[in-house]
């Protein structure tokens, strides 16, 4: 949930991305109220170095730049035990410490939210499943600038990877 896609000045901004802001904030607030672990994932890249992801997308999420910062209201709360994981590929699990960290915390279920459904959310859900986590994706807390691909991804996640639920169902799981 970074400026790159959510802020109008972001490199990969698309107007419909804003629709997930309130639902994701509701999930975060519910998790905070219930003292549930929150992992914030940031897509960040080094400026001036080869980066495979930049072959597919415009240069984005450069560490220290505007795009790489969390959008207003997102990111770990000051003084909290919320965790930030930095990723350089679509999945939050690929080449990061996320799977190990969650296993150490004895977490067996993950709720995945954010943008884009058919790219980062799907890749993260697939890897979470591969690592043995129960996967939950709240439908209202994710979207894409390609709605047909978002729909297909949610159908695949629900059939093969985990559960696609309503925002209210996800809030209930966190409560």
C-alpha positions in Angstrom: 0.0 0.0 0.0 2.5 2.5 -1.3 2.4 5.8 -3.1 3.5 4.2 -6.4 0.0 2.9 -7.0 -2.2 4.8 -4.6 -1.1 8.4 -4.9 -2.0 10.4 -8.1 1.6 11.3 -8.5 2.7 7.7 -8.2 4.5 6.0 -11.1 2.0 3.2 -11.4 -1.1 5.0 -10.1 -4.5 4.0 -11.3 -7.7 5.7 -10.0 -9.5 2.5 -9.0 -6.7 1.6 -6.6 -8.2 4.0 -4.1 -11.2 1.7 -3.7 -9.1 -0.6 -1.5 -7.9 2.1 0.9 -10.8 2.1 3.4 -11.3 -1.7 3.4 -7.6 -2.3 4.1 -7.6 0.3 6.8 -10.5 -1.4 8.4 -8.6 -4.7 8.4 -5.6 -3.0 9.9 -7.6 -1.3 12.6 -9.4 -4.5 13.5 -6.1 -6.4 13.7 -4.6 -3.6 15.9 -7.6 -3.7 18.2 -7.3 -7.5 18.6 -3.5 -7.4 18.9 -3.1 -9.5 15.8 0.2 -9.5 14.0 0.3 -7.1 11.0 3.0 -7.4 8.3 3.3 -4.5 6.0 5.0 -5.3 2.7 6.9 -2.7 0.7 8.0 -3.1 -2.9 11.4 -1.3 -3.0 14.2 -1.3 -5.6 17.7 0.1 -5.8 18.2 3.1 -8.1 20.8 2.6 -10.9 21.1 -1.2 -10.6 19.8 -3.9 -12.8 16.4 -5.1 -11.5 14.5 -7.8 -13.3 11.1 -6.3 -12.3 12.1 -3.1 -14.0 12.3 -4.9 -17.3 8.5 -5.4 -17.0 7.4 -2.2 -15.3 8.6 1.4 -15.4 11.2 2.2 -12.8 9.2 2.3 -9.6 9.5 2.0 -5.9 13.1 3.3 -5.7 14.3 3.1 -2.1 14.1 6.6 -0.5 11.9 7.9 -3.2 8.2 9.0 -3.0 6.9 5.9 -4.8 8.5 3.6 -2.3 7.0 5.2 0.8 3.8 3.9 2.4 0.7 5.7 1.4 -0.7 8.0 4.0 -2.2 5.9 6.9 -0.3 2.7 6.0 2.9 1.2 7.3 3.8 0.0 10.8 2.4 2.2 13.6 5.1 3.9 15.7 5.9 2.0 18.9 4.1 -1.1 17.7 5.3 -4.6 17.0 4.0 -4.4 13.4 6.6 -5.7 10.9 7.8 -4.4 7.6 9.0 -6.7 4.9 10.8 -5.4 1.9 10.2 -7.3 -1.4 11.7 -6.9 -4.8 9.4 -9.2 -6.7 5.6 -9.6 -6.9 5.4 -12.1 -4.1 5.9 -11.0 -0.5 7.5 -14.5 0.1 10.0 -14.7 -2.7 13.5 -14.0 -1.4 12.3 -12.5 1.8 12.2 -13.6 5.4 8.4 -13.7 5.5 7.8 -17.4 5.6 10.4 -18.0 8.3 9.2 -15.1 10.4 5.5 -16.3 10.2 6.6 -19.9 11.1 8.6 -18.6 14.1 5.5 -16.8 15.3 3.4 -20.0 14.8 1.1 -18.3 12.3 -0.9 -20.7 10.2 -3.2 -18.3 8.4 -2.6 -15.2 6.4 -5.1 -12.5 5.3 -3.7 -10.9 2.1 -4.9 -7.5 0.9 -3.7 -4.7 -1.4 -3.0 -4.1 -5.0 -2.9 -5.5 -7.6 -5.1 -8.6 -7.3 -3.7 -10.3 -10.4 -0.1 -9.6 -9.7 1.2 -9.1 -6.1 -1.8 -10.4 -4.3 -2.1 -13.5 -6.4 1.7 -14.2 -6.3 1.8 -13.8 -2.6 -1.3 -16.0 -2.1 0.3 -18.7 -4.3 3.5 -18.7 -2.3 1.7 -18.6 1.0 -0.2 -21.7 0.0 3.1 -23.4 -1.2 4.6 -22.7 2.3 1.6 -24.3 3.9 -0.3 -21.3 5.2 -4.1 -21.0 5.1 -4.8 -18.2 2.7 -7.7 -15.7 3.0 -8.3 -12.8 0.6 -11.0 -10.3 1.3 -12.6 -9.4 -2.0 -13.2 -5.7 -1.2 -9.6 -5.2 0.0 -7.9 -5.9 -3.4 -8.3 -4.7 -6.9 -6.6 -4.2 -10.3 -6.7 -1.8 -13.2 -7.6 -4.9 -15.2 -10.9 -6.1 -13.6 -11.3 -9.2 -15.7 -7.9 -10.4 -14.5 -8.7 -9.6 -10.9 -11.9 -11.6 -11.2 -10.1 -14.6 -12.7 -7.4 -14.4 -10.1 -9.9 -14.3 -7.2 -11.7 -17.3 -8.8 -8.4 -19.2 -9.0 -7.4 -18.3 -5.4 -10.8 -19.4 -4.1 -10.7 -22.7 -6.0 -7.1 -23.7 -5.7 -5.3 -21.7 -3.1 -7.4 -20.5 -0.3 -10.6 -18.7 0.5 -11.9 -15.4 -1.0 -14.2 -13.8 1.5 -16.2 -10.6 2.1 -14.6 -7.8 4.1 -17.0 -8.5 6.9 -16.0 -12.1 7.0 -12.3 -11.1 7.2 -13.0 -8.7 10.0 -14.8 -11.5 11.9 -11.8 -13.7 11.4 -9.6 -11.0 13.0 -12.0 -10.4 15.9 
